[in-house]
Amino acid sequence: MDNLTLNTDNYQLAMAYAHFCNGTHNQKTVFELYFRNLPFGSGYAVFAGLERVVHYLRNLRFSDEMIAFLQQQPEGYSAEFLAELRRFRFTGTLRAVREGSVVFANEPLLQVEARVMEAQIIETALLNAVNFQTLIATKAARIRKEAGPESYLIEMGTRRAHEADAAVWGTRAAYIAGFDSTSNLQAGMQFGIPTKGTHAHSWVQTHETELEAFQKFADVFPESTTLLVDTYNTLESGLPNTIRVAKELERRGKKLFAIRLDSGDIAFQSKVARRMLDEAGLPYVKIAASNDLDEHTILHLKVQGAQVDIWGVGTKLITGYDQPALGGVYKLVERELHGAMEPSIKISSNPEKITTPYRKSLYRILNQSGKAEGDYLALPGETDVLRGERIKLFDPVHTHVQKFVADYTALPMLQTIFADGELVDQLPEIGDVKAHHQAQLQQFDEEVLRNLNPAIYGVHLSRQLWQRKRELIEAYGAGAHEADWK
C-alpha cells in the first residue's frame, strides 16, 4: 500500500507540465480504460485490479522526496509546477465495473472524469493494475473451468512471479476467479485468503532416509500432512513410505491428508497411487499434483484419467504464461472546449484502434431467463434502453449481424467509486467479490464460457452512439484528407 505516485511514465508528467505551462491543466476530461482483444482465446475476461486502483488513488500525493527527485530532472520543471504537485490530490470521479465481473473487449472497465492533469498522471498506474490482475484472473477462471468444481486449486506461483507485488496481487486475482487457497503468506495476511503448503524435496534430502523425513514431518503436522513423494522414486519408495506413515498416524487416531506428485507421468502415477492407497485402506488420502500446470495440462491429465483431487498451479498462472500482457488502453473520450464538454475520437488506419467517443453508460441485457444476450453501450442521456420492452442489438463493425430482444432487463454495469475525489463507499470484502464472480458466470451460456472455440458475445452500440461515432469519423477523416492536399 506504499505511495506509488511516481509509478507513472515520464511522458505523463511531461504532458501535465505542458498543460500547466499553457494554462489548460484544469481542463475537464473523460478517459475510459478498456482492452481491445480477449486474452488466451477466451470468450470472456474477469475484471480485477479495482482494489489496487482505489488504494493508489487514496494515497496519491507527491512527497518531499519525490519533489526533490523531479527538481533534478532535465525537463526543468518550474517552481510553480512543483508547488502545484505538492498540493496534488485526485479530485475527480471514478466509475468502474464491479470487481469480479465477467467483461468483454471494447467496453469501459474504468471511467475517469477529472481535470486533465490528474487524469493524465494516473493513467499508467491504472493500466498497470488492471492489465495485470485482469489477465491473471482470466487465466485462473480458465483453470477453474478445466479443473471442475469438484477439484481444489492452490495458487503457488510466488517464486516464479515477476516480483513480490505481482505475486501478492496476482494471488488475489486468482482467488477472486476461482482458486481456493495460496502458498503466499503475505497474500493470506493482507487479503484473508486461506494458505496451504506441503514441504520441499530439501526436507527429505536433509534426513538419513525418506521414511525418517516423512515420519518427522507427520509428527509435527499430524492432522494436515501432505507428503511430497517423488524425491527418489515415487512408486517404489515414496508411496510405500507414505502408506507406512499413514498407518502409524491411524494408530494414533490421526489421518494423513494427502500426497503430492511433482514430476514424471502424473496421469499414470496418480492412478497407481490411488490404487495403492485404496488397497492399503487409505481412501481418504487425497492426491495433489503440481509441476508447471495450467488449464491445458489439467484438461489432458483428466482426459487420461488422472486421479488428482488437488491441483497446485504456479508459473503458468502467475505469469500469464501463454499471453503475458492484456493490452488494455486508456483513451480520451470527452474534453472541455470553450466551457462545454465535447466528444473526442482517435482515428486510425487500423479499424480496431478507432475509439468510441463520449462517456458511455454500459448495460448488460438479460433475457427473461436471466441469461445475458449482449452488452450495450449508450450515451448517458439515453433512457430507452431502461424500458425493457424491445431492443435491437447489432455488431458495430458488421452491422448486418443483429438481433432483437424483447422483455429484457438492462443491468447497469458502471458504479461510482469516487465522486469529487472522495470514496463513495467501502469496497466489498474479497469473499463477496469471489461470490459476485460466481454469480456472474450464471448469467452466461456454456458456449460463451468454454475455453476452446467459445461463442462470440457481442458488445453493441446504441444507434444514436453508433451514428455520432460515424459522423465524427467522417468529419475528422475529411479534415485530414483536405489537410493532406493543402
N, C-alpha and C positions, 0 to 999 in steps of 0.2 A: 504494500500500500504506500510505497515511497512516493515522493513528489517526482512525477515524470514529465514535468512541464517541458523540459528540453528534449523529450522523446519526439522530436519533430524534425522534418527535413530543413536544411539550411534555406531552401528557396521559399519555404512558408514564411519564415521570419523576414526574408528579403522583400517579399511581396507586401507583408504587413508594414514594413518600413516605407516602402514606396507609396502605399496608400496614405500613411501618416504624413509624409512629406507633401503629398498632393491634397491633403485635407479631406480625403474620402474614406478614412479608416472607420468612420461611424456609419457608413452607408449600410443600409439593411440588405440582407441577402438570405436566400434559402438554398441550402445544399441537401442533396439526398445521397445516401450510401446504398449501393446495391452491387450485385455481381451479374455478369453477362452470361456465364455458362455454368451449368450444374457440374459439380466435381465427380470424379470416379465413374462417369457414365450413369450416375444415379438419376432417378426420376424426380427427386426432391432433395432438399438440403435441410439441415436443422440449425436454426438460428441460435448462436451462443456468443457470449462476449459482453452482454449488456452490463452485468455487474461490474466488470473491469472498467467499462466506459464510465459508469456512474462514479466509481471511486476516483478515477482520473479527473473528471470534471470538478468534483468536490474539493480536490486537493490542488487545483490548478492555480499556481502563483509562482512568480519569479523571485527566487531567494536572492539574498545579497551575493552569495557565491556565484549564482547564475549571471547576475548583472555584471559582476566583475569579469567573468569569462567573456561576456558579449562585448565589453569595453575593449577587449584585446583583439577582436576580430577585424579583418581587413575591410569589412563593409563600412566601417567608420560610423556606427550608429550615434546619432546626436544625443546630447544630454537630455533634451526634451523627450525624445523617444524612449530612452531608458527610464525616465521618470514615469512615462505612460505605462511601461511594463511593470514597474514597481506596484502600480495600482491595479494591474490586470487581474480580472476575475471573469469567469464565464457568467454572463448575464442574460444569455439567450434562452430559447425554448428548444427542448429536445423531445421529439416524438419517436417512438420505437415500436416495432413488433414485440410482442411478449416473448421473453426468452424461452427456448424450448419448442417454439412453434415450427411447424413444417412450412418451409418457404421455397420460393422459386426464383428463377432468373428474371432480371429486369423489373423487379418491384422493390420499392424502398424499404429497407430494413431499419434505417435511421433517417430522420428528417431533422435537420438543424436549421433553426431560424435565429439568426444573430447578426450583429454588425460584422462586416466583412473581416475585420482584423481578428476577431475571435474565431469566426468560422474557418478562417484560413489556417490559423495556428494549430487548431485541434485536429485537422484532417488526418495527419499521419498517424497519430496515436489511435484514433478511432478505427482507421483501416487496419492497423496492426492488431488490435484486439479482436475485431470482428472477423477478419480474414482467417486468422489462425484458429480461433476457437470454433467458428462455424465449420471449418474444414475438418477438425478433429471430431466434433460432434456428429457430423455426417458420416465419417468413417466408422465411428462407434455404432451408429444406427445400422449401418450395413452389416457389421459384425454380429450385432444382436439378431438381425434378421436371419442370418445363416445358422447361428448357434441355436436359435429357437428359444421359446420362453422357459423351457424346462432346464436349460443349462445355466450354470453360474459363471459369470465373467469377472475376472480380476484384471484391472489395468496395472501393468508392471513395466512401464517403459522409461522410468526416470533416468536410468543410467545411459540410455541412448537418445534422450531428448536433447534438443539443441542447447538448453541452458535451464537453470533452476526454475525461472518464471514460466518457461514453456512447459516444463514438467508439471508444475502445480496447477496452472490454469488449463492445460490440456487434460489433466486428470479430471478437473471439474466438468469440462465439456463432455468427456466420455461418460461420466456418471449421469449427467443430465439425459444423455441419449441412450441409456440402457445398461451401462455397466453396473455391477453390484458392489464392487469394492476396489481398493487400490493398495499397492505396496508402499505408496508415498505417505510418510507420516506428516509432513508439512501440510499436504492437501487434506489429510484427515483432521488435523487440528484446526486449520483455517476454515474449512467448509463443513466439517461434520460428516465427512464421507467415511464409511467403515473401512478399516485397514486389515489386511491379511498378509501372511508371509509364511515361508517354509524355512529351509536352510540352503546354503550353497554347497557345492562339491567340496569346498575347502574344509567344511565342518567334518566331512568324512575323512578327508586326507590328513587331518591333524590327529587322528586316532590310530591306534595299532591295527584295528580291524574295522570293517564296515559294521559288523554286528555291534561292537562296542559303541561306535558313533551313534547308531540308531537307539540303542538302549539308553544312553546318557541323555540324548535329546528328548526321548519319550518320558524319561523320569522328570524332566523339568516341565514339560507341557503334556501331561497325561490325557487331557481332555481335547486337545486341539492339534495334535501332532500330524503333520504331513511330511512324509519321508521321501527324499529325492533318491531314486533307486538306480540311477544309471551311471554312478561314478566309475564302477568297474565292469560289471556285467549285469544288465537289467534282469534277465530271466533266470540266470543260473546262480546269481549272488544276491542282487538287490531284492527280488521278490521273496526268495526263501528266508532271508534275514528279516524282511518286513513281517512275514507271517509269524515267525518265532516271536518277534517283539509284540505283535498284536495279541498273540495268545498269552504272553506274560501280562499284558495290560488287562486282559479279560479276567485273569485270576485275581487281579486287584480291584475288580469291579469297574474298570475303565475301558474306553474304546478308542482304538486308533481312528483318526479322522480320514486320512487319505494318503495315497502315494502320488508322486509326480514323475511324469515321463518328460525328459527334456532333450532327447536325441534319438536317432535311429528311426526305425519304421514304427511310427506311433500307432498306426492303424493295427498292424499285426501285434505289437507288444501289448496294446491295450486289451485286445481280445484274449490273448493268452493270460494276461494279468487278471482279467475279470474271472476267467475260468479257474485259475489257481486260487484266487481269493474266495470264490464261492465254494469250491471244493473243500477249502480249509474251514468252512463255516464262518466266513467273514463277508457276507454280502453287503454289510453296511459300510464297508471301507470304500470310499469314493476314489475315482481315478481322475487326476488332474493332468493336463498336458500344456506344455509351453514350447518354445523353440521357433521363433520367427513366424508366428501365426497371424493370419488375417482372415477376412471373410472367404477368400478363395480357397485357402488351405483348409479351413474348417469345413467348407462345403465338400471338398474332395474326401476328407477324412470321414465325414458322416456317410457319404455315398459308399465308402469302403467298409462301412460297418464298425467304425471305431467306437469303442466302449468308453467314452470320455464324458465325465459329469461336469468338470470344471475346466474352463479354458483361461489360461494366463496369456494375455496379449500385450506385447510391449512395443518393440521397434516400429513395426509397420503401422501401428495405430498412432503413436505419439508423434511420429514424423510425417504423417500423411504420405506414407512411403511411395505409392504409385501416382500421387499428384501433390507435390509438396507446397502448393500455393493455390489459394482460391481465386485470386484475381479480382477481388472486389474493387470498385471505384467510388469516387466521391465527386459528384458533379453539381455545378451551379444550375439551378432551375428557375430562380427568380432573383431580380435585383432591383434596388431602388433607383429610379431615374426621374429627376425633376420632382421629387417628393411623392412619387407613386411607384408601386411595385409593378414591374414589367416581367414578362416571361423571358427566359434565356435558353438558348439552344446551342448545341455544338454540332456542327455539320462535319461529316467525314465521307470519304470515298468508300469506306467500309460501312455498309448499312447497319451492322450491329453496334457500331460506335456512335451512331446518331442518337443523341439524348432525347428524352421525352420532357418537354418543358413544363413549367408550372409546378407549384407544390401540389401534391396529389393526395386524395383520400384513397385508401386501399380497403377493399372489401373481399370477403370470401363468400361466394354464392353457394348456399347449401340447399339441396332439394328437399322434398317432403320427407325423405328418409334420413335426412341429416348428413347426406354424403355431399362432398364438395364437387361442384360442376366446373368451377374455374375461379380464378382470382380476377378482380375487376378494379381498374384504376379510373378515377373520375376527378373532375375539378371539385374543389371544396364546396362550391355553391350548388352543385347538382344534388337534388333530393329525390329524383325519380327512382333511383336505384333502391331507395329505402321502402318503397311501396310494396315490393314483393309480389307484384301481380304477374308481369311477363317481361322478360329481358332478353335482349339479343346479345349473344357473345360471339365475337369474331376475332380471328387472328389479325393483329395489327400490320403484319407484313403480307401474309397470304389471305387477303380479306374475303376470298371466296369460301374459306374454311369457317363456317359459322353454325350456330345452333341457337334455339330458343329454349328458355327455361321459364316455366310458369310456377306460381305458388311457391316461391323460394324465400329464403331468409338471407339478407345481406348482413354479414357479420363484420363490423369494423375491426381492422387489424392493427391500426396505429394508436398507441396510447401516449398521453402526455406524461413524460418522465420529469423534465424540468420545465418550469414556467418562470420566465424572467429571472433565470439563474438560481431559482430555489427548487429543491427536490420536492415534488408534489406528494409523494408517499414513499414509505419504506418498500424496498424490493422484497419479493416473496422469498421464503426460505428455500433452500436448494431442494428439499423434498417436494415442495409444491411445484417447483419448476420441472422436476422429473415427472411428477404426476400429470402436469399440463402437457408435456411431450407425449406421454402415453395416450392421453385423451385426444390429442391432435391426430394421432395415427388412425384412430377410429373413424375419422371423417373421410378417409380416402379408400378407394377401391384397391384391391390387392394388385391390380395391373399397374398402378402408379407406384406402389411401394416396392415391387420386386426389384432385385438387384440387376438381373440380366434382362436387357431389352425392355425397359419399363415403358409403359404408355406415356405419351406426351400430355402433360397437364397444361392448359392454357392460361396465360396471363393476358387479359383483354383490356382494351381501352374503351371508354365510353365514346360514343360517336362524336360528341362535342369536343372531347380532348383529342381524338384522332384527327378531326378536321382542323383544329387550331395548330396541331403539330404540322400537318401537311402545309398549311398556309405559311408557317414560319420557314419551313424547308424551302418552299418556293421563293419566298421573299429574300432570304439570305442567299440562296443559290443564284437567283437572278442578279443580286447585287454583286456577288463575287464574280460572276461571268462578265458583267458590264465593266467591272474594275480591271479585269484582265485585258480588255481591249483598249483601255484608255492609255 
